[in-house]
Amino acid sequence: RKQQKKMAFQWHNLFKITFTLLFISTLIQSTTSTPNTTTNSTSTTYKKFLKNQCNSTTYPNVCYKSLSPYTSKIKTNTLTLTKIAIYLALKSSRSASMTLKNLSSKKLTHAETLVIADCSENVDDSVDSLEQSADGLVHLNGTRTNDEKFQWDTIKTWMSSVITNAGTCTDEFDEMEVRSSVQKKIKTSVGNLASLTSNALAFVNRLSY
């Protein structure tokens, strides 16, 4: 068990390093290709691009709200958009995991303890899947090679499992008696994870074909 935790910690650090490098690369491209004085018209173009992209997702309002702070990095680049969308889904999965851990330390009924334990396991699996998805994206550049297609298909599988895990987590409310206050906290955090992942998967599907 200790060895697994050690390996998980090492992979976590590796992920943080690789994703930091990804964002540095994005920022460098942004700096070298765009003048320092960004005009209002350019900003409007970026926002329109994001709006159009989000309109074809399952949760367009969530999509635009979550990604709009990154328009200057996304510009009109669908690959960068996809990478950032997955990064936000990953952040949400970690947040959901922390919410469940905090809930587990509260005074709970036996049924609530069981539900949260099962849900935590599903969400932790989702964290792993999204970390692998984000790490797999680092070396992809949007070309249509067989290797890239295989990697996209793998990422789609990982991300689909996240959505399935979220549904499994909330489905338990139909079978177990859980207080509404506890349900609300779980549904909010897990629901946000599911919607962000669903939107990110829509971008992955669009890029992979």
C-alpha positions in Angstrom: 0.0 0.0 0.0 2.9 2.4 0.9 4.6 1.5 -2.4 1.4 2.4 -4.2 1.1 5.7 -2.4 4.8 6.5 -3.2 4.3 5.7 -6.9 1.1 7.8 -6.9 3.0 10.7 -5.4 5.8 10.4 -8.0 3.3 10.3 -10.8 1.5 13.3 -9.3 4.8 15.3 -9.3 5.6 14.2 -12.8 2.1 15.3 -14.0 2.6 18.8 -12.4 5.9 19.2 -14.1 4.7 18.1 -17.5 1.6 20.3 -17.4 3.6 23.3 -16.2 5.9 22.9 -19.2 2.8 22.7 -21.4 1.5 25.9 -20.2 4.9 27.6 -20.4 5.0 26.5 -24.1 1.5 27.9 -24.7 2.4 31.2 -23.1 5.7 31.4 -25.2 3.7 30.8 -28.4 1.2 33.5 -27.2 4.0 36.0 -26.6 5.8 35.4 -29.8 2.8 35.4 -32.1 0.7 38.2 -30.7 1.5 41.9 -30.1 1.6 43.1 -26.5 -1.3 45.4 -27.0 -4.3 43.2 -27.6 -7.1 45.1 -29.2 -10.7 44.9 -28.3 -11.5 43.3 -31.6 -9.0 40.5 -31.0 -10.5 39.9 -27.6 -13.9 39.8 -29.1 -12.7 37.3 -31.7 -11.4 35.0 -29.0 -14.6 35.2 -27.0 -16.7 34.5 -30.1 -14.6 31.5 -30.9 -15.0 30.1 -27.4 -18.8 30.8 -27.4 -19.2 28.9 -30.7 -17.1 26.0 -29.4 -19.0 25.8 -26.2 -22.4 25.9 -27.9 -21.9 22.4 -29.2 -21.1 20.9 -25.8 -23.5 19.3 -23.4 -23.3 22.1 -20.9 -22.6 25.3 -22.9 -23.1 27.8 -20.0 -20.7 25.8 -17.8 -18.3 25.5 -20.6 -18.1 29.3 -21.3 -18.0 30.3 -17.7 -15.2 27.9 -16.9 -13.1 28.6 -19.9 -13.6 32.3 -20.5 -10.7 33.3 -18.1 -8.4 31.5 -20.5 -9.4 33.1 -23.8 -6.1 34.9 -24.3 -4.3 31.5 -24.0 -6.8 29.6 -26.1 -7.2 32.2 -28.8 -8.7 30.2 -31.7 -6.7 27.0 -31.1 -8.9 23.9 -30.6 -6.0 21.8 -29.3 -5.2 24.3 -26.6 -8.9 24.6 -25.8 -9.1 20.8 -25.3 -6.0 20.7 -23.1 -7.2 23.4 -20.8 -10.7 21.9 -20.7 -9.2 18.6 -19.5 -7.0 20.5 -17.0 -10.1 22.1 -15.5 -11.9 18.7 -15.3 -8.8 17.4 -13.5 -8.9 20.3 -11.0 -12.6 19.6 -10.4 -11.9 15.9 -9.7 -9.4 16.8 -7.1 -11.8 19.3 -5.6 -14.5 16.6 -5.5 -12.1 14.2 -3.9 -11.3 16.7 -1.1 -15.0 17.4 -0.6 -15.7 13.8 0.0 -12.7 13.4 2.3 -14.0 16.3 4.4 -17.5 14.9 4.5 -16.1 11.5 5.7 -14.7 13.2 8.8 -18.2 14.5 9.8 -20.7 12.7 11.9 -22.5 10.4 9.5 -25.1 7.7 9.5 -24.0 4.2 8.6 -25.7 4.5 5.1 -24.0 7.9 4.5 -20.6 6.4 5.5 -21.1 3.6 2.9 -22.2 6.0 0.2 -19.3 8.4 0.7 -16.8 5.6 0.8 -18.0 4.2 -2.5 -18.2 7.6 -4.0 -14.7 8.5 -2.9 -13.4 5.4 -4.6 -15.1 6.3 -7.8 -13.9 9.9 -7.7 -10.3 8.8 -6.9 -10.4 6.6 -9.9 -11.6 9.6 -11.9 -8.6 11.7 -10.7 -6.3 8.9 -12.0 -8.1 8.8 -15.3 -8.0 12.5 -15.8 -4.3 12.7 -14.8 -3.5 10.1 -17.4 -5.6 12.0 -20.0 -3.8 15.2 -19.3 -0.4 13.5 -19.4 -1.3 11.8 -22.6 -2.1 15.1 -24.3 1.3 16.7 -23.6 2.9 15.1 -26.7 -0.1 15.5 -29.0 -0.1 18.2 -31.6 -3.3 17.6 -33.6 -1.8 15.5 -36.4 -3.8 12.6 -37.9 -1.2 9.9 -37.4 -2.1 6.4 -36.2 -0.2 6.9 -33.0 -2.2 10.0 -32.2 -5.5 8.4 -33.1 -4.7 5.6 -30.7 -3.8 8.1 -28.0 -7.1 10.0 -28.6 -9.1 6.8 -28.4 -7.3 6.0 -25.1 -8.1 9.4 -23.7 -11.7 9.1 -24.7 -11.9 5.8 -22.8 -10.4 7.3 -19.7 -12.7 10.3 -19.8 -15.8 8.3 -20.5 -15.0 6.3 -17.4 -15.0 9.5 -15.3 -18.6 10.3 -16.4 -19.7 6.7 -15.6 -18.1 6.9 -12.2 -19.9 10.2 -11.4 -23.2 8.6 -12.4 -22.5 5.6 -10.2 -21.7 7.8 -7.3 -25.0 9.8 -7.4 -27.1 6.7 -8.3 -26.6 5.4 -4.8 -28.9 8.1 -3.4 -31.8 6.1 -4.9 -30.9 3.1 -2.8 -29.5 4.5 0.5 -31.0 7.1 2.8 -28.7 10.2 2.8 -29.6 13.5 4.3 -30.4 16.3 1.8 -27.5 18.5 3.1 -25.0 15.7 2.5 -26.6 14.8 -0.9 -26.3 18.5 -2.0 -22.6 18.7 -1.3 -21.9 15.5 -3.1 -24.1 16.3 -6.1 -22.6 19.7 -6.4 -19.0 18.6 -6.5 -19.5 15.4 -8.5 -22.0 17.1 -10.8 -19.4 19.8 -11.6 -16.8 17.1 -12.3 -19.2 15.3 -14.6 -20.2 18.4 -16.6 -16.7 19.7 -17.1 -15.5 16.2 -18.1 -18.5 15.9 -20.5 -17.6 19.2 -22.1 -13.9 18.3 -22.4 -14.8 15.0 -23.9 -16.9 16.8 -26.6 -13.7 18.7 -27.6 -11.7 15.5 -27.6 -14.3 13.8 -29.9 -14.1 16.7 -32.2 -10.3 16.7 -32.4 -9.9 13.0 -32.8 -11.9 12.6 -36.0 
